[in-house]
Amino acid sequence: MYWWLRGKGIKYFPVPNWVERGLFTPATRFRVFHIVWGTGEKLTTTLIGHLQPHLQSQRLELRFGQRVEGLLHKEDK
């Protein structure tokens, strides 16, 4: 996910923290905690900007303040 988002123009602020390194363990090789430059607004506007030119964008419906409680599959219908 990190590199996919980087490819979309999202940049990260490196925050070396105990969350990333582990509290009482040696440093991990992969970062697990990142802060997006521009926080959630930058992430949202960047991803929306990449979705809008899509051929099926007229089917896209953006909803904010929602909670996802499950996913539907075609075979569930």
Jmol script that loads the backbone (N, CA, C; Angstrom):
load data "model"
ATOM      1  N   MET A   1       0.820  -1.175   0.000  1.00  0.00           N
ATOM      2  CA  MET A   1       0.000   0.000   0.000  1.00  0.00           C
ATOM      3  C   MET A   1       0.875   1.254   0.000  1.00  0.00           C
ATOM      4  N   TYR A   2       1.943   1.219   0.758  1.00  0.00           N
ATOM      5  CA  TYR A   2       2.835   2.376   0.858  1.00  0.00           C
ATOM      6  C   TYR A   2       3.303   2.819  -0.529  1.00  0.00           C
ATOM      7  N   TRP A   3       3.855   1.878  -1.299  1.00  0.00           N
ATOM      8  CA  TRP A   3       4.423   2.239  -2.602  1.00  0.00           C
ATOM      9  C   TRP A   3       3.343   2.580  -3.612  1.00  0.00           C
ATOM     10  N   TRP A   4       2.184   1.955  -3.527  1.00  0.00           N
ATOM     11  CA  TRP A   4       1.070   2.293  -4.421  1.00  0.00           C
ATOM     12  C   TRP A   4       0.653   3.739  -4.185  1.00  0.00           C
ATOM     13  N   LEU A   5       0.492   4.123  -2.920  1.00  0.00           N
ATOM     14  CA  LEU A   5       0.128   5.501  -2.597  1.00  0.00           C
ATOM     15  C   LEU A   5       1.238   6.477  -2.991  1.00  0.00           C
ATOM     16  N   ARG A   6       2.487   6.083  -2.793  1.00  0.00           N
ATOM     17  CA  ARG A   6       3.604   6.951  -3.223  1.00  0.00           C
ATOM     18  C   ARG A   6       3.525   7.199  -4.720  1.00  0.00           C
ATOM     19  N   GLY A   7       3.180   6.192  -5.489  1.00  0.00           N
ATOM     20  CA  GLY A   7       3.029   6.314  -6.923  1.00  0.00           C
ATOM     21  C   GLY A   7       1.889   7.242  -7.320  1.00  0.00           C
ATOM     22  N   LYS A   8       0.937   7.448  -6.418  1.00  0.00           N
ATOM     23  CA  LYS A   8      -0.188   8.354  -6.663  1.00  0.00           C
ATOM     24  C   LYS A   8       0.104   9.769  -6.181  1.00  0.00           C
ATOM     25  N   GLY A   9       1.315  10.002  -5.675  1.00  0.00           N
ATOM     26  CA  GLY A   9       1.699  11.342  -5.262  1.00  0.00           C
ATOM     27  C   GLY A   9       1.606  11.611  -3.773  1.00  0.00           C
ATOM     28  N   ILE A  10       1.296  10.589  -2.981  1.00  0.00           N
ATOM     29  CA  ILE A  10       1.217  10.764  -1.531  1.00  0.00           C
ATOM     30  C   ILE A  10       2.625  10.703  -0.950  1.00  0.00           C
ATOM     31  N   LYS A  11       2.965  11.663  -0.119  1.00  0.00           N
ATOM     32  CA  LYS A  11       4.267  11.683   0.541  1.00  0.00           C
ATOM     33  C   LYS A  11       4.052  11.504   2.040  1.00  0.00           C
ATOM     34  N   TYR A  12       5.048  10.942   2.687  1.00  0.00           N
ATOM     35  CA  TYR A  12       4.956  10.614   4.103  1.00  0.00           C
ATOM     36  C   TYR A  12       5.985  11.378   4.916  1.00  0.00           C
ATOM     37  N   PHE A  13       5.604  11.693   6.132  1.00  0.00           N
ATOM     38  CA  PHE A  13       6.495  12.300   7.107  1.00  0.00           C
ATOM     39  C   PHE A  13       7.044  11.164   7.960  1.00  0.00           C
ATOM     40  N   PRO A  14       8.343  10.928   7.921  1.00  0.00           N
ATOM     41  CA  PRO A  14       8.897   9.819   8.702  1.00  0.00           C
ATOM     42  C   PRO A  14       8.838  10.113  10.195  1.00  0.00           C
ATOM     43  N   VAL A  15       8.221   9.225  10.922  1.00  0.00           N
ATOM     44  CA  VAL A  15       8.082   9.396  12.371  1.00  0.00           C
ATOM     45  C   VAL A  15       8.649   8.158  13.055  1.00  0.00           C
ATOM     46  N   PRO A  16       9.951   8.144  13.335  1.00  0.00           N
ATOM     47  CA  PRO A  16      10.479   7.002  14.069  1.00  0.00           C
ATOM     48  C   PRO A  16       9.970   7.051  15.499  1.00  0.00           C
ATOM     49  N   ASN A  17       9.210   6.102  15.865  1.00  0.00           N
ATOM     50  CA  ASN A  17       8.537   6.087  17.148  1.00  0.00           C
ATOM     51  C   ASN A  17       8.554   4.681  17.703  1.00  0.00           C
ATOM     52  N   TRP A  18       8.202   4.511  18.959  1.00  0.00           N
ATOM     53  CA  TRP A  18       8.157   3.159  19.504  1.00  0.00           C
ATOM     54  C   TRP A  18       7.103   2.328  18.795  1.00  0.00           C
ATOM     55  N   VAL A  19       6.075   2.975  18.242  1.00  0.00           N
ATOM     56  CA  VAL A  19       5.046   2.240  17.505  1.00  0.00           C
ATOM     57  C   VAL A  19       5.677   1.553  16.304  1.00  0.00           C
ATOM     58  N   GLU A  20       6.616   2.246  15.690  1.00  0.00           N
ATOM     59  CA  GLU A  20       7.285   1.718  14.507  1.00  0.00           C
ATOM     60  C   GLU A  20       8.340   0.685  14.874  1.00  0.00           C
ATOM     61  N   ARG A  21       9.084   0.940  15.903  1.00  0.00           N
ATOM     62  CA  ARG A  21      10.222   0.086  16.243  1.00  0.00           C
ATOM     63  C   ARG A  21       9.840  -1.082  17.130  1.00  0.00           C
ATOM     64  N   GLY A  22       8.744  -0.976  17.830  1.00  0.00           N
ATOM     65  CA  GLY A  22       8.419  -1.979  18.830  1.00  0.00           C
ATOM     66  C   GLY A  22       8.909  -1.489  20.174  1.00  0.00           C
ATOM     67  N   LEU A  23       8.138  -1.697  21.202  1.00  0.00           N
ATOM     68  CA  LEU A  23       8.462  -1.137  22.509  1.00  0.00           C
ATOM     69  C   LEU A  23       9.716  -1.757  23.111  1.00  0.00           C
ATOM     70  N   PHE A  24       9.776  -3.079  23.160  1.00  0.00           N
ATOM     71  CA  PHE A  24      10.913  -3.726  23.812  1.00  0.00           C
ATOM     72  C   PHE A  24      11.611  -4.720  22.888  1.00  0.00           C
ATOM     73  N   THR A  25      11.445  -4.526  21.579  1.00  0.00           N
ATOM     74  CA  THR A  25      12.065  -5.444  20.627  1.00  0.00           C
ATOM     75  C   THR A  25      13.014  -4.669  19.727  1.00  0.00           C
ATOM     76  N   PRO A  26      13.942  -5.356  19.087  1.00  0.00           N
ATOM     77  CA  PRO A  26      14.835  -4.658  18.153  1.00  0.00           C
ATOM     78  C   PRO A  26      14.026  -4.018  17.019  1.00  0.00           C
ATOM     79  N   ALA A  27      14.621  -3.044  16.389  1.00  0.00           N
ATOM     80  CA  ALA A  27      13.932  -2.308  15.308  1.00  0.00           C
ATOM     81  C   ALA A  27      13.485  -3.271  14.212  1.00  0.00           C
ATOM     82  N   THR A  28      12.297  -3.025  13.705  1.00  0.00           N
ATOM     83  CA  THR A  28      11.804  -3.849  12.602  1.00  0.00           C
ATOM     84  C   THR A  28      12.366  -3.328  11.296  1.00  0.00           C
ATOM     85  N   ARG A  29      12.357  -4.152  10.295  1.00  0.00           N
ATOM     86  CA  ARG A  29      12.886  -3.768   8.995  1.00  0.00           C
ATOM     87  C   ARG A  29      11.886  -2.920   8.223  1.00  0.00           C
ATOM     88  N   PHE A  30      10.604  -3.106   8.455  1.00  0.00           N
ATOM     89  CA  PHE A  30       9.571  -2.397   7.723  1.00  0.00           C
ATOM     90  C   PHE A  30       8.829  -1.436   8.641  1.00  0.00           C
ATOM     91  N   ARG A  31       8.593  -0.243   8.134  1.00  0.00           N
ATOM     92  CA  ARG A  31       7.850   0.730   8.923  1.00  0.00           C
ATOM     93  C   ARG A  31       6.377   0.336   8.975  1.00  0.00           C
ATOM     94  N   VAL A  32       5.775   0.551  10.116  1.00  0.00           N
ATOM     95  CA  VAL A  32       4.354   0.223  10.266  1.00  0.00           C
ATOM     96  C   VAL A  32       3.538   1.446  10.669  1.00  0.00           C
ATOM     97  N   PHE A  33       4.171   2.595  10.813  1.00  0.00           N
ATOM     98  CA  PHE A  33       3.484   3.796  11.256  1.00  0.00           C
ATOM     99  C   PHE A  33       3.955   4.970  10.424  1.00  0.00           C
ATOM    100  N   HIS A  34       3.036   5.619   9.731  1.00  0.00           N
ATOM    101  CA  HIS A  34       3.382   6.746   8.869  1.00  0.00           C
ATOM    102  C   HIS A  34       2.355   7.851   9.044  1.00  0.00           C
ATOM    103  N   ILE A  35       2.789   9.073   8.818  1.00  0.00           N
ATOM    104  CA  ILE A  35       1.876  10.213   8.782  1.00  0.00           C
ATOM    105  C   ILE A  35       1.967  10.802   7.386  1.00  0.00           C
ATOM    106  N   VAL A  36       0.816  10.993   6.748  1.00  0.00           N
ATOM    107  CA  VAL A  36       0.774  11.553   5.404  1.00  0.00           C
ATOM    108  C   VAL A  36       0.991  13.058   5.497  1.00  0.00           C
ATOM    109  N   TRP A  37       1.891  13.587   4.630  1.00  0.00           N
ATOM    110  CA  TRP A  37       2.042  15.036   4.538  1.00  0.00           C
ATOM    111  C   TRP A  37       0.711  15.601   4.091  1.00  0.00           C
ATOM    112  N   GLY A  38       0.136  16.483   4.866  1.00  0.00           N
ATOM    113  CA  GLY A  38      -1.178  17.041   4.540  1.00  0.00           C
ATOM    114  C   GLY A  38      -2.296  16.264   5.196  1.00  0.00           C
ATOM    115  N   THR A  39      -1.982  15.238   5.928  1.00  0.00           N
ATOM    116  CA  THR A  39      -2.902  14.368   6.674  1.00  0.00           C
ATOM    117  C   THR A  39      -4.043  13.848   5.805  1.00  0.00           C
ATOM    118  N   GLY A  40      -5.197  13.590   6.409  1.00  0.00           N
ATOM    119  CA  GLY A  40      -6.320  12.949   5.722  1.00  0.00           C
ATOM    120  C   GLY A  40      -6.856  13.747   4.554  1.00  0.00           C
ATOM    121  N   GLU A  41      -6.831  15.071   4.646  1.00  0.00           N
ATOM    122  CA  GLU A  41      -7.345  15.892   3.545  1.00  0.00           C
ATOM    123  C   GLU A  41      -6.512  15.681   2.287  1.00  0.00           C
ATOM    124  N   LYS A  42      -5.209  15.664   2.416  1.00  0.00           N
ATOM    125  CA  LYS A  42      -4.322  15.447   1.263  1.00  0.00           C
ATOM    126  C   LYS A  42      -4.543  14.055   0.681  1.00  0.00           C
ATOM    127  N   LEU A  43      -4.640  13.064   1.532  1.00  0.00           N
ATOM    128  CA  LEU A  43      -4.875  11.698   1.077  1.00  0.00           C
ATOM    129  C   LEU A  43      -6.199  11.606   0.320  1.00  0.00           C
ATOM    130  N   THR A  44      -7.251  12.188   0.881  1.00  0.00           N
ATOM    131  CA  THR A  44      -8.581  12.138   0.268  1.00  0.00           C
ATOM    132  C   THR A  44      -8.620  12.871  -1.060  1.00  0.00           C
ATOM    133  N   THR A  45      -8.139  14.090  -1.101  1.00  0.00           N
ATOM    134  CA  THR A  45      -8.212  14.866  -2.343  1.00  0.00           C
ATOM    135  C   THR A  45      -7.341  14.251  -3.443  1.00  0.00           C
ATOM    136  N   THR A  46      -6.207  13.675  -3.076  1.00  0.00           N
ATOM    137  CA  THR A  46      -5.352  13.026  -4.070  1.00  0.00           C
ATOM    138  C   THR A  46      -6.036  11.803  -4.664  1.00  0.00           C
ATOM    139  N   LEU A  47      -6.610  10.961  -3.810  1.00  0.00           N
ATOM    140  CA  LEU A  47      -7.275   9.752  -4.307  1.00  0.00           C
ATOM    141  C   LEU A  47      -8.517  10.092  -5.124  1.00  0.00           C
ATOM    142  N   ILE A  48      -9.293  11.080  -4.704  1.00  0.00           N
ATOM    143  CA  ILE A  48     -10.462  11.496  -5.486  1.00  0.00           C
ATOM    144  C   ILE A  48     -10.008  12.013  -6.847  1.00  0.00           C
ATOM    145  N   GLY A  49      -8.930  12.779  -6.879  1.00  0.00           N
ATOM    146  CA  GLY A  49      -8.408  13.286  -8.145  1.00  0.00           C
ATOM    147  C   GLY A  49      -8.003  12.181  -9.106  1.00  0.00           C
ATOM    148  N   HIS A  50      -7.555  11.054  -8.576  1.00  0.00           N
ATOM    149  CA  HIS A  50      -7.196   9.923  -9.429  1.00  0.00           C
ATOM    150  C   HIS A  50      -8.422   9.104  -9.833  1.00  0.00           C
ATOM    151  N   LEU A  51      -9.488   9.150  -9.065  1.00  0.00           N
ATOM    152  CA  LEU A  51     -10.708   8.401  -9.386  1.00  0.00           C
ATOM    153  C   LEU A  51     -11.574   9.110 -10.418  1.00  0.00           C
ATOM    154  N   GLN A  52     -11.618  10.432 -10.388  1.00  0.00           N
ATOM    155  CA  GLN A  52     -12.529  11.194 -11.245  1.00  0.00           C
ATOM    156  C   GLN A  52     -12.336  10.947 -12.737  1.00  0.00           C
ATOM    157  N   PRO A  53     -11.116  10.830 -13.269  1.00  0.00           N
ATOM    158  CA  PRO A  53     -10.987  10.615 -14.712  1.00  0.00           C
ATOM    159  C   PRO A  53     -11.293   9.178 -15.165  1.00  0.00           C
ATOM    160  N   HIS A  54     -11.562   8.268 -14.243  1.00  0.00           N
ATOM    161  CA  HIS A  54     -11.830   6.877 -14.591  1.00  0.00           C
ATOM    162  C   HIS A  54     -13.067   6.771 -15.480  1.00  0.00           C
ATOM    163  N   LEU A  55     -13.066   5.814 -16.400  1.00  0.00           N
ATOM    164  CA  LEU A  55     -14.170   5.645 -17.342  1.00  0.00           C
ATOM    165  C   LEU A  55     -15.513   5.393 -16.649  1.00  0.00           C
ATOM    166  N   GLN A  56     -15.495   4.771 -15.489  1.00  0.00           N
ATOM    167  CA  GLN A  56     -16.729   4.462 -14.760  1.00  0.00           C
ATOM    168  C   GLN A  56     -16.982   5.440 -13.610  1.00  0.00           C
ATOM    169  N   SER A  57     -16.374   6.621 -13.652  1.00  0.00           N
ATOM    170  CA  SER A  57     -16.475   7.554 -12.529  1.00  0.00           C
ATOM    171  C   SER A  57     -17.913   8.022 -12.268  1.00  0.00           C
ATOM    172  N   GLN A  58     -18.789   7.960 -13.270  1.00  0.00           N
ATOM    173  CA  GLN A  58     -20.177   8.362 -13.039  1.00  0.00           C
ATOM    174  C   GLN A  58     -20.876   7.407 -12.064  1.00  0.00           C
ATOM    175  N   ARG A  59     -20.322   6.232 -11.878  1.00  0.00           N
ATOM    176  CA  ARG A  59     -20.887   5.268 -10.930  1.00  0.00           C
ATOM    177  C   ARG A  59     -20.324   5.447  -9.520  1.00  0.00           C
ATOM    178  N   LEU A  60     -19.331   6.319  -9.395  1.00  0.00           N
ATOM    179  CA  LEU A  60     -18.691   6.563  -8.111  1.00  0.00           C
ATOM    180  C   LEU A  60     -19.570   7.442  -7.234  1.00  0.00           C
ATOM    181  N   GLU A  61     -19.768   7.024  -6.022  1.00  0.00           N
ATOM    182  CA  GLU A  61     -20.531   7.808  -5.055  1.00  0.00           C
ATOM    183  C   GLU A  61     -19.670   7.982  -3.806  1.00  0.00           C
ATOM    184  N   LEU A  62     -19.320   9.226  -3.500  1.00  0.00           N
ATOM    185  CA  LEU A  62     -18.502   9.506  -2.324  1.00  0.00           C
ATOM    186  C   LEU A  62     -19.411   9.761  -1.140  1.00  0.00           C
ATOM    187  N   ARG A  63     -19.108   9.091  -0.057  1.00  0.00           N
ATOM    188  CA  ARG A  63     -19.885   9.264   1.178  1.00  0.00           C
ATOM    189  C   ARG A  63     -18.909   9.500   2.322  1.00  0.00           C
ATOM    190  N   PHE A  64     -19.212  10.507   3.095  1.00  0.00           N
ATOM    191  CA  PHE A  64     -18.348  10.845   4.223  1.00  0.00           C
ATOM    192  C   PHE A  64     -19.110  10.623   5.521  1.00  0.00           C
ATOM    193  N   GLY A  65     -18.391  10.370   6.579  1.00  0.00           N
ATOM    194  CA  GLY A  65     -19.022  10.142   7.877  1.00  0.00           C
ATOM    195  C   GLY A  65     -19.802   8.841   7.922  1.00  0.00           C
ATOM    196  N   GLN A  66     -19.376   7.850   7.138  1.00  0.00           N
ATOM    197  CA  GLN A  66     -20.061   6.568   7.078  1.00  0.00           C
ATOM    198  C   GLN A  66     -19.223   5.509   7.783  1.00  0.00           C
ATOM    199  N   ARG A  67     -19.885   4.453   8.185  1.00  0.00           N
ATOM    200  CA  ARG A  67     -19.190   3.322   8.791  1.00  0.00           C
ATOM    201  C   ARG A  67     -19.480   2.083   7.955  1.00  0.00           C
ATOM    202  N   VAL A  68     -18.429   1.391   7.557  1.00  0.00           N
ATOM    203  CA  VAL A  68     -18.583   0.143   6.810  1.00  0.00           C
ATOM    204  C   VAL A  68     -18.681  -0.991   7.813  1.00  0.00           C
ATOM    205  N   GLU A  69     -19.777  -1.735   7.720  1.00  0.00           N
ATOM    206  CA  GLU A  69     -19.989  -2.849   8.655  1.00  0.00           C
ATOM    207  C   GLU A  69     -19.911  -4.201   7.955  1.00  0.00           C
ATOM    208  N   GLY A  70     -19.690  -4.178   6.647  1.00  0.00           N
ATOM    209  CA  GLY A  70     -19.572  -5.424   5.910  1.00  0.00           C
ATOM    210  C   GLY A  70     -19.412  -5.142   4.431  1.00  0.00           C
ATOM    211  N   LEU A  71     -19.053  -6.176   3.695  1.00  0.00           N
ATOM    212  CA  LEU A  71     -18.901  -6.073   2.250  1.00  0.00           C
ATOM    213  C   LEU A  71     -19.841  -7.078   1.586  1.00  0.00           C
ATOM    214  N   LEU A  72     -20.428  -6.667   0.475  1.00  0.00           N
ATOM    215  CA  LEU A  72     -21.282  -7.562  -0.288  1.00  0.00           C
ATOM    216  C   LEU A  72     -20.494  -8.165  -1.438  1.00  0.00           C
ATOM    217  N   HIS A  73     -20.735  -9.406  -1.713  1.00  0.00           N
ATOM    218  CA  HIS A  73     -20.110 -10.105  -2.829  1.00  0.00           C
ATOM    219  C   HIS A  73     -21.194 -10.464  -3.826  1.00  0.00           C
ATOM    220  N   LYS A  74     -20.818 -10.575  -5.102  1.00  0.00           N
ATOM    221  CA  LYS A  74     -21.798 -10.905  -6.136  1.00  0.00           C
ATOM    222  C   LYS A  74     -22.552 -12.190  -5.807  1.00  0.00           C
ATOM    223  N   GLU A  75     -21.860 -13.165  -5.259  1.00  0.00           N
ATOM    224  CA  GLU A  75     -22.534 -14.436  -4.940  1.00  0.00           C
ATOM    225  C   GLU A  75     -23.450 -14.331  -3.716  1.00  0.00           C
ATOM    226  N   ASP A  76     -23.391 -13.216  -2.963  1.00  0.00           N
ATOM    227  CA  ASP A  76     -24.255 -13.003  -1.799  1.00  0.00           C
ATOM    228  C   ASP A  76     -25.644 -12.520  -2.198  1.00  0.00           C
ATOM    229  N   LYS A  77     -25.834 -12.099  -3.435  1.00  0.00           N
ATOM    230  CA  LYS A  77     -27.124 -11.518  -3.847  1.00  0.00           C
ATOM    231  C   LYS A  77     -28.224 -12.535  -3.916  1.00  0.00           C
TER     232      LYS A  77
END
end "model"
wireframe off; spacefill off
backbone 0.3
color backbone group
